[in-house]
Amino acid sequence: MKPERKQKNKFRFWLRCFGKRSLLIGLFVLCLVLGILLLYNSAILYAASQKPVGAILVLGGSITREIHVAQLAKQSPEIPILISHGSLAPCILLIFQRAAAPIDNVWLENCANSTFGNFYYNLPILKQWQVNKVKLVTSATHLPRAIWLAQIMLGSHGIWVELEIATETHGVPANRESFFVTTIDVTRGLIWAIVSQFHEPKCTNLIPLSQVDLNIWKMKGFKCERQANLGY
């Protein structure tokens, strides 16, 4: 073998070794950084879990969830309530009025159109409210997807999630879970947990319940879910 060819082969050998070594070092550093970040976030979540609930997040999809949260509002009127794409605004207002529950601390978010969207749009709101611990209100038929998405998307920002189940006593359950939908949403949630560290969406359709005008809605005409027995 010619000396020039032998030298080239030797150079390629060391280049391959250096490339593999660099790749291994890079992977080690990446794993180390991710491990440190996970430990740091776990410490933040543990601290958040010891704090009182800072907000109640209601996932839309069944009017029984709003009936349930109206009772929670009576018990803890100081805790802000965020209802994500729930029932029609006048129906929610009638539920709170019937329960004699306070409405000054209740907000209606109407940007979300999916479970993923519930957390996509409400995470920035909860962060703006400086919430460390949130009570999540949904139905048993909405699990485990709802709690997994909450723990991934909210937990990645240090917000501890406490689950509250609203019992479906009447009518057809709001959610029908499937393995396919759960897999897709969890995958999107994991991706967004990273992307949301650098970008936050803004919901332009957020209104306080106290500003809902029932008279205007009566003139327009509206219907509420039958199981609420609201007479509309």
C-alpha positions in Angstrom: 0.0 0.0 0.0 1.3 3.4 -0.9 2.3 5.7 1.9 -0.2 8.4 0.7 -3.1 5.9 0.8 -2.1 4.5 4.2 -2.0 8.1 5.6 -5.5 8.8 4.2 -6.9 5.6 5.7 -5.4 6.5 9.1 -6.9 10.0 8.9 -10.3 8.5 8.1 -10.0 6.1 11.0 -9.2 8.9 13.5 -12.0 11.1 12.0 -14.5 8.3 12.6 -13.3 7.7 16.1 -13.4 11.5 16.8 -16.9 11.7 15.3 -18.2 8.8 17.5 -16.6 10.2 20.6 -18.1 13.7 19.9 -21.5 12.1 19.4 -21.3 10.2 22.7 -20.1 13.3 24.6 -22.9 15.3 23.0 -25.5 12.7 24.0 -24.1 12.5 27.5 -24.2 16.3 27.9 -27.8 16.4 26.6 -28.9 13.7 29.0 -27.2 15.5 31.9 -28.9 18.8 31.1 -32.3 17.1 30.7 -31.8 15.3 34.0 -30.9 18.5 35.8 -33.9 20.2 34.3 -36.2 17.4 35.3 -34.9 17.4 38.8 -35.3 21.1 39.0 -38.9 21.0 37.7 -39.7 18.1 40.1 -38.6 20.2 43.0 -40.7 23.1 41.8 -43.8 20.8 41.4 -43.3 19.4 44.9 -43.2 22.9 46.4 -46.3 23.8 44.3 -48.1 20.7 45.6 -47.8 21.9 49.2 -49.4 25.3 48.4 -53.2 26.0 48.4 -55.2 25.8 45.2 -54.7 29.0 43.2 -57.4 28.5 40.5 -60.0 26.0 39.3 -59.9 25.0 35.7 -63.1 23.5 34.3 -62.9 21.5 31.0 -65.9 22.1 28.8 -67.9 19.2 27.3 -70.6 18.6 29.9 -72.9 21.0 31.7 -72.6 18.8 34.9 -69.1 20.1 35.3 -70.4 23.7 35.6 -73.1 22.5 38.0 -70.3 20.9 40.1 -68.0 24.0 40.0 -70.9 26.3 41.1 -70.9 24.4 44.4 -67.1 24.7 44.6 -67.5 28.5 44.1 -69.8 28.7 47.1 -67.3 26.8 49.2 -64.3 28.9 48.1 -65.4 32.2 46.6 -61.9 33.6 46.8 -60.5 31.1 44.2 -60.8 32.2 40.6 -62.6 29.8 38.2 -61.7 29.4 34.6 -64.2 27.6 32.4 -62.6 26.4 29.2 -65.1 26.4 26.3 -68.0 25.2 28.4 -71.7 25.5 27.9 -73.4 28.7 26.5 -72.6 31.7 28.7 -76.3 32.3 29.7 -76.6 28.7 30.8 -73.5 28.9 33.0 -74.9 32.2 34.5 -78.2 30.5 35.2 -76.5 27.6 36.9 -74.5 30.0 39.2 -77.6 32.0 39.9 -79.7 28.9 40.8 -76.9 27.8 43.2 -76.6 31.3 44.7 -72.9 31.1 43.9 -70.7 34.1 43.4 -69.8 35.1 39.8 -67.3 37.9 40.3 -64.3 35.5 40.2 -65.5 33.4 37.2 -64.1 33.6 33.7 -65.2 32.1 30.5 -62.6 31.1 27.9 -64.0 30.4 24.4 -60.9 29.9 22.3 -60.3 26.1 22.9 -62.0 23.5 20.7 -60.4 20.4 22.1 -58.8 18.9 25.2 -55.4 19.9 23.9 -56.7 23.4 23.3 -58.0 23.6 26.9 -54.4 23.6 28.2 -52.9 25.3 25.1 -54.9 28.5 25.7 -55.3 28.4 29.5 -51.7 27.8 30.4 -50.7 31.5 29.7 -53.8 32.7 31.7 -52.8 30.6 34.7 -49.2 31.8 34.5 -50.5 35.4 34.3 -52.5 34.8 37.4 -49.3 33.4 39.0 -51.0 30.1 39.8 -48.8 27.3 41.3 -51.5 24.8 41.9 -54.7 24.2 39.9 -57.8 22.1 40.6 -58.9 20.4 37.4 -62.6 19.7 37.0 -63.7 17.1 34.4 -65.6 13.8 34.2 -64.4 10.3 34.7 -65.1 9.6 31.0 -62.5 12.2 30.1 -59.7 10.2 31.8 -56.9 9.5 31.6 -56.3 11.9 28.6 -57.3 15.0 30.5 -55.1 14.4 33.5 -52.1 13.3 31.4 -52.3 16.4 29.2 -52.6 18.6 32.3 -49.7 17.0 34.1 -47.5 17.3 30.9 -48.5 20.8 29.7 -49.1 22.5 33.0 -46.5 20.5 34.9 -43.8 21.5 32.5 -44.3 25.1 33.8 -44.3 24.1 37.4 -48.0 24.0 37.9 -49.3 21.2 40.1 -52.6 19.6 39.1 -55.2 18.3 41.6 -58.0 16.3 40.0 -61.7 16.9 40.8 -64.3 14.5 39.3 -67.7 15.8 38.4 -70.2 13.0 38.5 -72.3 12.5 35.3 -75.7 11.7 36.8 -77.9 12.4 33.8 -77.6 12.2 30.1 -74.9 10.8 27.8 -71.3 11.2 29.1 -69.6 14.0 27.4 -66.4 12.3 26.3 -65.7 8.9 24.6 -62.0 8.2 25.0 -60.0 6.2 22.5 -56.4 5.0 22.5 -55.7 6.7 19.2 -57.0 10.1 20.3 -55.1 9.8 23.7 -51.9 8.9 21.9 -52.1 11.8 19.5 -53.0 14.3 22.2 -50.3 13.1 24.6 -47.7 13.4 21.8 -48.8 16.9 21.0 -48.7 17.7 24.7 -45.1 16.5 25.0 -44.1 18.6 22.0 -45.9 21.7 23.3 -44.3 21.3 26.7 -41.0 22.2 25.0 -42.3 24.8 22.5 -44.3 26.6 25.1 -41.1 27.5 27.0 -40.4 29.9 24.2 -43.9 30.8 22.8 -47.3 31.5 24.3 -50.6 31.8 22.5 -53.2 34.4 23.6 -56.9 33.9 23.8 -58.9 36.8 22.5 -62.2 35.5 23.7 -62.0 35.6 27.5 -64.9 37.3 29.4 -65.9 37.5 33.0 -69.2 35.7 33.8 -70.4 38.9 35.6 -70.5 40.7 32.2 -72.9 38.1 30.6 -76.2 39.9 29.8 -79.0 37.4 30.2 -81.6 39.8 28.7 -79.7 40.1 25.4 -79.4 36.3 25.3 -83.1 35.9 25.9 -83.9 38.2 22.9 -81.5 36.1 20.8 -82.9 32.8 22.0 -80.8 30.0 23.4 -81.0 26.4 24.6 -79.2 24.7 27.5 -78.5 21.0 27.9 -81.6 19.2 29.1 -79.9 17.5 32.1 -79.4 21.0 33.7 -83.1 21.5 34.1 -82.8 25.2 33.6 -86.0 25.8 31.6 -84.2 27.0 28.5 
